[in-house]
Amino acid sequence: MGDGALVLRRKDGILLAVVDGVGHGAEAAEVRQAAEEIIERAAGADLRSIAASCHERLKMTRGATLGLAWLDPGVPALTWLGVGTVVGALHRAGRGSRTAAMLMPQASGALGLRLPPLHPATLPVAAGDTVVLATDGLDLRFIHDVPAAVHSEQQIADRLVGAHANGRDDALALVARCTAVPT
């Protein structure tokens, strides 16, 4: 209930987001929904601005953690950041699952409660690279268990949640694969 994901296509890129309302139940779901509404309105390449807007809107709530990734196919590049206990991993195409994933920069805190300094990172991406954003209901071992590219994004997400849900919190994985990029 308190975890949610968004994929928002804009003319200049795609925004991926995972939100985890702090706690459980209806209150966590309300916080998640409020954050999703802000993200939908603010969607774009300026991830700091999106996070700051969410922080302002979520004051006087229990807060939320947030993972954002902006895929810019024109460059091609991925810009991302996380606040709180969300995790992001980028798996490069053509490399085995034993290859270390690139991890999303994290800032401790929770939007609505404490806005930490935000430092998004930008990485080049290539066709076939896989991005995973996940909430804290997944055991971190999921990072090293992204199945081969022959599986659909939904099949990968389902496998990650099925194999790595820790049972202590809602578990959510958003999986996106970079498609053809300009040469």
N, C-alpha and C positions, 0 to 999 in steps of 0.2 A: 504493500500500500504506500509506503513512504519512499519507494525508489521509483524513478522514472527515467526515460530516455527520449531524446528528440533527435531527429535528422531533418535539418532545414536546408533546402536548396535555395540558393540565391543566384542572381545572374553572374556574380563574380566568385562564387565558391559554395562550399557546403559546410554547415556548422553541425558538429556532433556534440551532444551534451548528455551527461548523466547527472542526476540530482538525487540526493539522499536526504530526506527530511530527518532531522535528529529525533531519535526515539522510535516509537512504534505507534501503530493504530491511526485513528482518524486525524489526530493533530499533526502527525508526521505527514500524512497524505495532504492535508491542507497546505502545509509549508511547501511541499514539493510542487503542488499545483500552482501556488503563487509564484514560485521561482520559474516554473515552465512558462507562465504567461509573460513574465519579464523577458525571458530568453527569446521567446517568439517575436516580441516587439523589437528587441534590440539586436537581433541576429545580424552578424557581420564579422568582419575580420578583427575588430578591436575587442579582444577578449577581456582586457582589463576593464573596459567600460561596461561590458556585460556583467562581469562579476561585481563591480561597484554598484550597478543598478540593482542587482539582486540583493546585495548587502543592505542597501537603503530600504528596499521594500520589505525585507525580512526582519528589520529591527522590531522589537517587541514580540517576536515569535521565538520558538525554541531553536531556530536556525537550521541551516542545511549545509551539506558538503556538495561540492560541484566539480565536475570535470568537463572541460571544454576543449574542442579541437576544431580548427578551421583548415579545411583542405582547399588550397588554391590551385586549381588545375592549370591555370595560365602560367605558373612559375616553373614547374610544379613543386609545391611545398606544403608542409604541415606545420601549423603553429598551434601550440597547446599549452595548457596549464591546469593544475588541480589545486583545490582548496579543501583541506580536510583529508578524510580517509578514503577518498576515491583513488583509483590507480589507472594509469594509462600505459599501454605497451605498444610499440611499433615493431612488427616482425618484417624483416626484409624478404622480398621474394627470392626464391631460388636458394635459400639457405635453410638448412635443417633446423628442427625444433631445438636442437642443442645449442644453436647459436644464441648468444645473449641478445635479448630484446633491448631496444632503446626505451627508456622509461620517461614518462611525463614528469616535468618539474612539479614538485609539490610545495605548497605553503601550508603550514599548520594553522588551524583555526576553523571557524564555522561562520559562513555568511549570516549576517544578522546579529551575530554576537561579537565577533572581532574580525575586521578585515586586515589580513596580513599584507605585507608588501608582496606584490604580484610580479613574477618574472617569467613571462611566457618564453618558450624556446621555439625556434623555427628550424626545421630539418628538411632537406630535400627528400622527395619521395619518387618512387618509380612504379610503373604498372605492376600490379600483383602484390605490392606491399600491403600488409594487413594491420589495421589499427584496432585495438581493443580498449574500451573504456569500461571500468567495472566499479561497482560499489563494494563496501567493506563486508558484505555478506559472502564474498568469495575468499577462499584461502589463497594466499599469495602464490602458491605453487602453480596457479593457473597460468602465470606469466610464461612458464616453460612448457606449456601443454597446448599450444595453439595447433590444431590439426592442419594437415596439408591443404594446400589451396584447391584441391579437387572438391572440397566440401563447400557448400553455400555458406554465406555469412550467418544465416539463421541456424544452420546445422552446427556451426562452430560455437555460436552463443549457447545453444541448447546443451552441447557437450560440456562446455566450460561450467555452466551452472549445475548441470547434473553431476559432474565429477568433482567439483570444488566448492559447492555451497558449504559453508561452515556450520549451518544450523543455528547460529546465534542471532542472525539478522536476515532481513530480506536480501536476496542475492540477485544481481542484475549484471549482464554483460551486453554491451553494444559493440558489434563487430562491423567494420566497414573495410572494403578492399578498394585500393586505388585501381582505377581502370586506365585505359589508354591515356597517355599524357603527351603533350606536344613534343616534337623532336627538334 
